[in-house]
Amino acid sequence: MSRRPHLHPLALLRDIEARGRLHARGLPRKVEVKETWTGIGFRLGEADLVAPLSEVREMLPYPALTTVPGAKPWVKGIANVRGNLLPIVNLPGYLGQGGATVTRHARVLVIHDADIYAGLIVDAVYGLQHFFEEERCSEMPAADESIRPYLQGAFLQAGRHWGVFDLHRLAHSPQFLQVAV
């Protein structure tokens, strides 16, 4: 760097800045922002499903239960979750797919929709799933007929078909609300 002894320090800084700008690379001019949809991925039988993130309050390991006399067989019992009584529903049992085998992968999706607070046993939870809007597809995944009434769309991502499971529709269906035998 050549020295310019007669420049004032502020003028020298301006000169350095001007020479730096001549050789600086610019930042990208166009930033592409893609719309995304986020949900909680889970497995129910052979189906890969995703529930809207806003419809899932939390995910729990299978809790200790107290049975409820006079309840339908798909109502597994009541769990005490941090001082709140949470009804636990065997989702495959409710859908007529038989009882879910509770393995180490089984989880409980907790829904809290208006005045409905319940836990749904699913075979496994995959966690957060993010989809670009262009991955949304009109073709529904191959799923058991009992699941179809609760599907509100689908995504196809990297060859994997995800059905969007509407927990709100499930929670407000008359059959779901009728738990007594």
Secondary structure, DSSP 4 states (H G I P E B T S, - for coil): ----TTS-HHHHHHHHHHHHHHHPPPPPS------EEEEEEEEETTEEEEEEGGG--EEEEPPP-B--TTB-TTEEEEEEETTEEEEEEEHHHHTTS-PPP--TT-EEEEEEETTEEEEEEESEEEEEEEEEGGGEESSPP---TTTGGGEEEEEEETTEEEEEE-HHHHHTSHHHH--B-
